[in-house]
Amino acid sequence: MRRRATFLQKIHVDGPLLILLLTLAAGSLFVLYSASGKSWDLLIKQATSFGIGLVSMFVIAQLEPRFMARWVPAAYVIGVLLLVAVDVMGHNAMGATRWINIPGVIRFQPSEFMKIIMPATIAWYLSKRTLPPHLKHVAVSLGLIGLPFILIVRQPDLGTSLLILASGTFVLFMAGLRWRWIIGVVAAAVPVAVAMWFFFMHDYQKQRILTFLDPESDPLGTGWNIIQSKAAIGSGGVFGKGWLMGTQSHLDFLPESHTDFIIAVLGEEFGLVGICALLLIYLLLIGRGLVITAQAQTLYGKLLAGSLTMTFFVYVFVNIGMVSGLLPVVGVPLPFISYGGTSLVTLLSAFGVLMSIHTHRKWIAQV
């Protein structure tokens, strides 16, 4: 007997995901208002981005996964062409060329879209092959991952390039990549890291790693951000100083307080309790994503849902790790909390894909 779908299932919206995302949206606007120095302009822009992202999420959720899969190759080609366009004629800001700027119309960051396109591409490719993947299929997958990875590294944007690399690699791992190949990749990581240090990484990126190892070596220079962020988090104690009462951000001790280091503002004003509440919401989102992965009825859906979920986990882990001094600073914003329009729309679109995979299942149950 066919099981009757609920109203949310009929409109292809996953209730638990929607509640968690709206909770994050409301909370993030409070934190951003304080972190931005009570800037209504940034708050309105962020709220507008949330609205656009929610519409995008809803629209994508209506599309069947098999319909989206048909357009994945075209999306990959367009994504790579946009990255090439950034390399040739992109907009430069703060020493990096990451944006395409159409004056008076829009400015966006094409690399953000690859966070969805990349895992979708590898999932589409491997779902049509025998698993576990043969060596030639692994090689093709790595080639598909490597091209946008190199283009994004050139911008330079090490944080986003690593997330793109992770999103594609997660698909390979879930497709049953043989352990001897995984061990081989881990063994090759050392010479690859050495090569990147000498031939690919910029001086400021090298300095970030050196600062991570010893931030006190340059406390008034490159070590300033991480020292101040740890001071802000520590000064919040258990319950925090209160909303709008943070001193590190409001007295301009903490740079980039409304973007990459916004969790330091959260920790200072809401303390350990606030950070634990945020981590709980993240944990519930990731858990729901894993449930959707387990319940997906197609190989393409399982590979894509699992990769998007684990990439989101890496997103959260890397930002919190770098702000707390556990990882080098690589410029990864905190999902849904940091200011940034393109990133926000992309994240919500990714959750739209998860909703599509989950709500387009065939609801059949025996009674």
N, C-alpha and C positions, 0 to 999 in steps of 0.2 A: 504494500500500500504506500502511495506517495505521501510523504510527510509535508504538512502545510507550512509554508514559509512565513516568517514574521514580516511585519511591515518594513523593518530595516533591511531584511534580506531581500525583499521585493525591490527596494531601491538600491540594493547592492552596497549597503553601508554596514560595517561591522561595529556593533554597539560598544563593546569594550574599548576598541581602538579609538573610536570617536570621543568617548568620555575622557579617556586619558589625554588625548591630543588637545581637547578644549581646556582641560585643567592646566596643561602646560602653557597654552596660549595665554590664559588669564594671568597665571602666575608670572610668566616671563615679562609681560608688559609692566607689572609692578616693579620688578627688578630693573628692567631697562630704564624706566623713568628715573630711578635713583642713580643708576650707573652712568647715565648720560648727562647728569647734572640738571635734572628736571627739564629736559628738552622735549617740548611738546611736538616739535617738528619731527624728531627721530621717532617718537612714540606713534605719531600718526602714520608715518611711513611704514613702520613695522606692523601696525595694525592693518594697514592696507595690504601689505605683503601676506599677512595671515589670511585675509579675506580672499585674495587671489589664489593662494595655495589651497585653501579649503574648496574653492570652486574647481580648481584643477584636480584635486583629489576625488571629488565627487564625479566629475566627468570621466576620469580614467577608470574609476570603479565600475562604470557602466559598460566598459568595453570588455568583451570576453578575452581571456588570455590567449586563445588561439588566433583571434583577430590581431591582437597586439604582436604576437609572434611573427605574423606575416610581414609586418612593417619594420621588424628589428634590423634587417640588413640595410635598408634605406636610412634608418635613423643613425646607424653606426657610420655610414658614409657621410651623412650630413654633419654629424658630430665631429668627425675628423677634419672635414673641410672647414668647419668653423674654427677649429684649433689652428689650422694652417692660416686662416685669415687673421687670427689673433697674432700669430708669429710675424705676419707680413705687415699688417696695418692696424694692430690693436692699440687700444688706449692705454697709455702709461700713467701709473699713479703710484707714488711712494716707492719708486725704483723697480716696479714690476709691471709687465705688460700682460694683463690677464683678462681685459675686458674688450668687448666690441661696443663702441659708442656711436649711436645714431643720433646726432644733435637734435634736441627738441622732441625726440620720440622715446628712446629707451637706451639704457646702458645695462648690459648683462654679461655674465661670466660663463662662457660655453663649457668650461671644464666641469662646472657643477652638474650639467646635464649628463655628463659621461658617468656619473655615479650610478645612474639608473641604466643608461644605454650599455655600459660595459658588462655588468652581470647578465643583462638580458641577452646580449650578443653571444656570450660564451654558453649560457644555458640553451639558447636556440641551436647553436652549433652542435653541442654535445648530446642534446636530446634526440638528435637524428642519427647518432652513431651508437655502435655497440659499446656497452660499459662493462667493466672499467675501460677507460679510453686507451687506445693504442698509442704508441710513441708518436706516430705522425700526427694524430689528432691533438695530442698534448702540444706538439711543436706548433701546429697551426693556432691553437688557442693562445699560446704564449706570444706568437706574432701579433695576434689581434689585440692582446693586452699591451704589448710593448710599444706599438706605434703611438697611441694617445699618451702613454706614460712618458715617452721621450719628449713629445710635443709640450706636455704640461711642465715637465722639468725645465724646459728651455724658457719658460715664461718669466722668472722662475717661480714655481709653486710646489715646493717639496711636500707639504702636507697633503694637498689634494692629490698629487701624483701617487703618493703612498696609499691613499684611500682607494684610488682607481685600481692600483695594483692588487690591493687586498680583495676588492669586490670580485675581480675576475678569478683570483686564486682560490677564493672560497668555493666557487662553482666547481673548479677542477677537483678540489679536495672532496666535496660532497659527491662528485661523480665517481668516486672510487679510485682516485690516483694511487698508484702502487707505492707502498712504503719505501721501497728501495729508491724510488725516484725522489720522494720527499726528503729522505736522508741525503741524497745526492745534492738536492737544492740547498739544504741547510749547510752542507759542507762547502758548497760553492759560494755561500754568502760572504765568507771572509774575503776571498780575492775580489769579488764584485764590490764589496764595501771599500776596499783599498782603491780599486779603479775609480769608483765614484768620487772618493776623496781627492784624488790627484787630477782627474780629468773632467769631472762634471760639476762638482759642487762649487758654489760661489764662496767668496771669502766670508760673507756674513753668515752663510750656512755652516761653514766650518767653525766660526766663532760661537755659534749657538751650541754646538756640541761641546766645545771647550768650556763654555760657560756652564753647561749642564754638569760637567765633571767637577768644576770648581767655581761656583758663582761668586765666591768671596775674592777671587783673584782680580776682579774689576767691579767693585761694589757700586761705583758711581757711573759706570758705563754699561757694558753689555750684561752685567749681573744685576742691574738695578731692577728690572721687571720682575724677575723671579724672587728676589729678596723681598720686594714690597708685596708681592702677591702672597707669599708665605706669611709675612707679617700681618696682612689683612685677615687671612683665614684664621691664624692663631689668635688674633685679638678679639675675634668674635665669641670665643668661648663656647659654652653649651647653647645658650639661648640668643646670642647676638646682642648688638647694641641698639637694635630697633631700626625700622624702615626709615630711610633718609638720614640716619644718624651715623653712617660710616665716615670715618675720617680719612682713610687712605685714598679713597676715590674722590671725595668731595674737596679735599685739599690738594688734589692733583699729584699725589705721590705715586699713584698707580696708573701707568699709561695703558691705553687700549682697554679701559675698564668696561666699556660697553660692547666690546667685541670678544677677542680671544680670552681675556682675563675676567670675564664677567662673573664667573663662579667665586672669585675672590671677594667681590662685592656681596654676593649672596651669603658667603660664609661670615663676613664681617657683620652684616646687618641682621642675619637670621641664625647665625651660629651653627653648631653641629646638628641641631634639630632641623634647620632649614635644608642643609645639604643632604641629610638622611632622607628627608621627605622627597627631595628631587631624585635621589638615587632610587628610591622605592618606585616612583613613577616610571623611571627609565627601565628598571627591572621588570615591571609589569608589562611595559611595551615590548621588551625583548622576549619575555615569556609568551606573550600573546602571538608574537611573530613566529616563535618556534612551534606553537600549537598549530598555527595556520600551515606551516611547513609540513608538519607531520600528517595533517589531514588533507593536504593537496592530492588530487586524484590523477594528476599527470606528472610525468618526469620533468617536463619543462617548468611546471608550476612549483614542484618541490625544489629544483635547483635554484630558480629565481627567488622564491620566497626565503629560502635558507640563506642565500647570499646577501640579500637586502637586509635581513635581520642581523646577521653577523657583522656586516659592514657598519650598521648603525651602532652596534656594540663597540666596534673599534673607534668610531667617531667619538663616542662618549669617553672611552677609556683613554684615548690619546690626549684629549683636551684636559681632562682632570689630572692625568699624569703629568703633563707639562706644566700646568699651573701650580701643582703642588711640589714640583721639583723632582718627580720620579722619572720623567722623560725629557729629552731635549725639546726646546720650543720650536715647533715646526709650522705654526700658523694654522691650526685647526680650530674652528669656532665650536662653541658648545651648542649641540643641536637644540633648536627651538628657543634658546635663551639668548644667544649672542645676536647682535644686530646684523642684518644682512638679508636683502630681499631675495636674490637668486637662490641662495642656500636654503632659505625657508620654503620657497615654492618647490624646490627639488625634493626636499625631505617629505613634504606633504604629498607630493606626487608619488613618491616611493610607497607611502602608506596606502595611497589609492590603488597601486598595483597589488599590494597585499590583500586589500579588500576585494578586488576583482577576483583574485585567485580563490579566495575563501567563499565568496557569495555566489560564484558561478558553478559551484559543485552541483551534482545531481542529488537532490534530497530524497533518498529512498530508505525506508526502514521497515522492518518486519514487525507486525503486531499480532 
